[in-house]
């Protein structure tokens, strides 16, 4: 049986201009160690000896400096076909990554980019939902009316809307959060089964902000992680604040890639 259910987030990587600088930043922030790719311009990141992410050198300086998330699929060609049928765009057709698996890149109808991974010898995350590893991903969009049916059709997600006020990353603590959680097909929708989510880019955000995925990493202490990120040359976009699931902050690394850190509720004092 596959380690990841169909449609579950199974991997994350970041595209950087300076790979060595990225290793210093994330090694300092999360305690990651790295193993260079065999003659390739990337490095796998490990936490406690288990694979958690990858850092890659950008092939083209025009590429965005950004974190990306990959969704597991047991039939990547069928998923690519579904993406096209439901208004998405296939950026990179399925290509074999040695014996590890098959990957592709796509964009949803509003332009947010994500990856697909059909595992063979490599399943994906060896550690997640623990300090120093991936714990969540959500897409930010201005077109939820197109994006919601896209993900729910392509991946079989079942949505749960949050209909309460909360704190969004624009900084407005009292803003109404138009947020939908996604649970895999075959599960009871709700926070206990959710694997990702969708939020809306409101007028509180810069007009030039494109649709995008935000990747979260779990930490033992959100405030300490945010302070450390600054000492390592990064910056805080949204200072630590409390949410129903813990305490989070929105950060940028020293090359401009955005990501979030989350101190899960069970780790709060």
C-alpha positions as CSV (number, residue, x, y, z in Angstrom):
1,X,0.0,0.0,0.0
2,X,1.3,3.5,-0.9
3,X,2.5,5.6,1.9
4,X,0.4,8.6,0.7
5,X,-3.2,8.5,-0.2
6,X,-4.2,9.7,-3.7
7,X,-4.2,13.6,-3.6
8,X,-2.4,14.0,-0.3
9,X,0.6,16.4,-0.2
10,X,3.6,14.2,-0.4
11,X,6.6,16.5,-1.1
12,X,7.8,20.1,-1.1
13,X,10.8,21.9,-2.6
14,X,12.1,25.4,-3.0
15,X,13.6,27.0,-6.0
16,X,16.6,29.3,-5.1
17,X,19.2,31.4,-6.8
18,X,21.9,30.4,-4.3
19,X,21.7,26.8,-3.2
20,X,24.5,27.0,-0.7
21,X,23.0,30.0,1.0
22,X,19.7,28.2,1.2
23,X,21.3,25.3,2.9
24,X,22.8,27.6,5.5
25,X,19.5,29.3,6.1
26,X,17.3,26.3,6.4
27,X,20.0,24.3,8.2
28,X,20.2,27.0,10.8
29,X,16.4,27.5,11.1
30,X,15.2,23.9,11.1
31,X,18.4,22.0,11.9
32,X,18.2,20.3,8.5
33,X,21.1,18.3,7.1
34,X,21.6,17.9,3.4
35,X,22.6,15.4,0.8
36,X,23.5,16.7,-2.6
37,X,21.9,15.2,-5.7
38,X,24.1,13.0,-7.9
39,X,25.6,15.6,-10.1
40,X,22.3,17.5,-10.0
41,X,21.8,21.1,-8.8
42,X,19.6,20.2,-5.8
43,X,19.9,18.9,-2.3
44,X,17.6,16.7,-0.3
45,X,16.9,18.0,3.2
46,X,16.7,15.7,6.3
47,X,15.4,16.1,9.8
48,X,16.5,13.4,12.3
49,X,17.8,11.5,9.3
50,X,14.5,11.5,7.5
51,X,13.7,13.2,4.2
52,X,11.5,16.3,4.6
53,X,12.1,18.6,1.5
54,X,14.5,19.5,-1.3
55,X,16.3,22.7,-2.2
56,X,16.9,23.3,-5.9
57,X,19.1,25.8,-7.8
58,X,17.0,27.7,-10.3
59,X,17.7,26.8,-13.9
60,X,16.5,30.2,-15.1
61,X,16.8,33.4,-13.2
62,X,13.4,34.4,-14.3
63,X,11.8,31.6,-12.3
64,X,10.2,32.6,-9.1
65,X,12.0,32.1,-5.8
66,X,9.3,30.0,-4.1
67,X,8.2,26.9,-2.3
68,X,6.1,24.4,-4.1
69,X,4.0,21.4,-3.0
70,X,3.5,18.1,-4.8
71,X,0.3,16.0,-4.6
72,X,0.4,12.2,-4.7
73,X,-1.3,10.4,-7.5
74,X,-1.5,6.8,-8.4
75,X,-2.1,7.6,-12.1
76,X,-0.3,10.7,-13.1
77,X,-1.4,10.6,-16.7
78,X,-5.0,10.4,-15.7
79,X,-4.5,13.3,-13.3
80,X,-2.9,15.4,-16.0
81,X,-5.8,14.7,-18.3
82,X,-8.3,15.7,-15.6
83,X,-6.3,19.0,-15.0
84,X,-6.7,19.9,-18.6
85,X,-10.4,18.9,-18.7
86,X,-11.2,21.1,-15.7
87,X,-9.5,24.3,-16.8
88,X,-6.0,23.9,-15.5
89,X,-2.8,24.1,-17.4
90,X,-0.1,21.4,-17.6
91,X,3.3,23.1,-17.4
92,X,5.5,20.0,-17.5
93,X,4.2,16.8,-18.9
94,X,4.9,13.6,-16.8
95,X,8.7,12.9,-16.8
96,X,10.5,10.1,-15.1
97,X,12.8,11.0,-12.2
98,X,15.1,7.9,-12.5
99,X,13.7,5.0,-10.4
100,X,12.2,7.4,-7.8
101,X,9.0,8.1,-9.6
102,X,7.3,10.2,-12.2
103,X,6.6,14.0,-11.8
104,X,4.7,16.7,-13.5
105,X,3.9,20.4,-12.9
106,X,0.6,22.1,-13.4
107,X,-1.3,25.3,-12.6
108,X,-4.9,25.6,-11.5
109,X,-7.4,27.9,-13.4
110,X,-6.3,30.9,-11.4
111,X,-2.6,30.3,-12.0
112,X,-1.3,28.7,-8.8
113,X,1.4,26.2,-9.6
114,X,1.7,22.8,-7.9
115,X,3.4,19.5,-8.6
116,X,2.3,15.9,-9.1
117,X,4.2,12.8,-7.9
118,X,3.6,9.2,-8.8
119,X,5.9,7.3,-6.5
120,X,7.9,4.3,-7.3
121,X,11.0,3.8,-5.2
122,X,10.6,7.2,-3.4
123,X,7.3,7.8,-1.7
124,X,7.9,11.4,-0.5
125,X,8.1,12.8,3.1
126,X,9.7,10.4,5.6
127,X,8.7,12.8,8.4
128,X,5.8,15.3,8.6
129,X,3.6,17.0,11.1
130,X,6.5,17.1,13.6
131,X,9.0,20.0,14.3
132,X,11.3,20.5,11.4
133,X,9.0,19.1,8.8
134,X,6.1,19.8,6.5
135,X,2.7,20.1,8.2
136,X,0.2,21.9,5.9
137,X,-0.3,23.7,2.5
138,X,-3.0,26.0,1.2
139,X,-3.6,27.8,-2.0
140,X,-4.3,31.6,-2.1
141,X,-6.6,32.7,-4.9
142,X,-8.8,35.5,-6.1
143,X,-11.1,33.1,-7.9
144,X,-12.5,30.5,-5.4
145,X,-15.5,30.0,-7.6
146,X,-13.2,28.4,-10.2
147,X,-10.5,27.0,-8.0
148,X,-12.8,25.0,-5.6
149,X,-14.5,22.9,-8.2
150,X,-11.1,22.4,-10.0
151,X,-9.4,20.8,-6.9
152,X,-12.5,18.9,-5.9
153,X,-12.9,17.4,-9.4
154,X,-9.3,16.7,-10.1
155,X,-8.3,15.3,-6.7
156,X,-11.6,14.3,-5.3
157,X,-11.3,16.7,-2.4
158,X,-14.3,17.2,-0.2
159,X,-14.5,20.8,1.2
160,X,-15.3,22.1,4.7
161,X,-15.9,25.9,4.8
162,X,-14.9,27.8,7.9
163,X,-17.6,30.4,8.5
164,X,-16.1,32.4,11.4
165,X,-13.9,35.5,11.9
166,X,-10.3,34.9,12.4
167,X,-6.8,36.3,11.8
168,X,-5.5,36.2,8.2
169,X,-2.0,36.8,6.9
170,X,-2.9,40.3,5.7
171,X,-2.6,41.4,9.3
172,X,-6.3,42.1,10.0
173,X,-7.1,40.2,13.2
174,X,-10.9,40.7,12.8
175,X,-11.2,39.9,9.1
176,X,-13.6,37.3,8.0
177,X,-11.6,34.4,6.6
178,X,-13.1,32.8,3.5
179,X,-11.3,29.5,4.0
180,X,-12.0,26.0,2.8
181,X,-10.4,22.9,4.2
182,X,-10.0,19.9,1.9
183,X,-10.3,16.3,2.9
184,X,-9.4,13.3,0.7
185,X,-12.1,11.4,-1.1
186,X,-13.6,8.6,1.0
187,X,-13.1,10.4,4.3
188,X,-15.5,12.4,6.4
189,X,-14.8,16.1,5.6
190,X,-13.6,18.2,8.5
191,X,-10.5,19.4,10.4
192,X,-9.5,15.9,11.5
193,X,-9.1,14.6,8.0
194,X,-8.1,17.8,6.1
195,X,-4.8,17.7,4.1
196,X,-4.8,21.2,2.8
197,X,-6.9,24.3,2.2
198,X,-7.9,27.3,0.1
199,X,-7.9,30.9,1.2
200,X,-8.8,34.1,-0.7
201,X,-6.5,36.9,-1.7
202,X,-8.5,40.0,-0.6
203,X,-8.0,43.7,-1.2
204,X,-5.9,43.7,1.9
205,X,-3.1,42.1,-0.1
206,X,-0.9,43.8,-2.7
207,X,-2.7,44.0,-6.1
208,X,0.2,42.3,-7.8
209,X,0.2,39.2,-5.6
210,X,-0.5,36.2,-7.8
211,X,-2.3,33.0,-6.9
212,X,0.1,30.7,-5.0
213,X,0.6,27.9,-2.6
214,X,1.8,28.6,1.0
215,X,3.8,25.8,2.6
216,X,3.9,25.4,6.4
217,X,6.5,23.8,8.5
218,X,6.0,22.6,12.1
219,X,8.2,24.1,14.8
220,X,8.5,23.6,18.6
221,X,8.4,27.4,19.3
222,X,6.9,29.8,16.7
223,X,8.2,33.0,18.3
224,X,11.8,31.6,18.6
225,X,11.7,30.4,15.0
226,X,10.6,33.8,13.7
227,X,13.3,35.5,15.6
228,X,15.9,33.0,14.4
229,X,14.8,33.5,10.8
230,X,15.6,37.2,11.0
231,X,19.0,36.5,12.5
232,X,19.7,34.2,9.6
233,X,18.9,37.0,7.1
234,X,15.2,36.3,6.5
235,X,12.3,38.5,7.4
236,X,8.9,38.4,9.2
237,X,5.9,39.2,6.9
238,X,3.3,38.4,9.6
239,X,4.5,38.2,13.2
240,X,3.4,35.2,15.3
241,X,-0.3,35.0,16.1
242,X,-2.7,32.4,17.5
243,X,-5.1,30.4,15.4
244,X,-7.3,27.5,16.5
245,X,-4.7,25.0,15.5
246,X,-1.7,26.6,17.2
247,X,0.5,29.6,16.7
248,X,1.9,30.6,13.3
249,X,4.0,33.2,11.5
250,X,4.6,34.1,7.9
251,X,8.2,34.4,6.9
252,X,10.5,34.9,4.0
253,X,13.9,33.3,3.7
254,X,17.1,35.3,2.9
255,X,16.4,34.9,-0.8
256,X,12.7,35.9,-0.7
257,X,10.9,32.6,-0.7
258,X,7.7,32.8,1.4
259,X,6.7,30.0,3.9
260,X,4.9,29.7,7.2
261,X,5.8,28.1,10.5
262,X,3.3,26.6,12.8
263,X,3.6,25.6,16.5
264,X,0.9,23.0,16.8
265,X,-1.6,23.5,19.6
266,X,-0.4,20.5,21.5
267,X,3.1,22.1,21.8
268,X,1.8,25.4,23.2
269,X,2.5,26.1,26.8
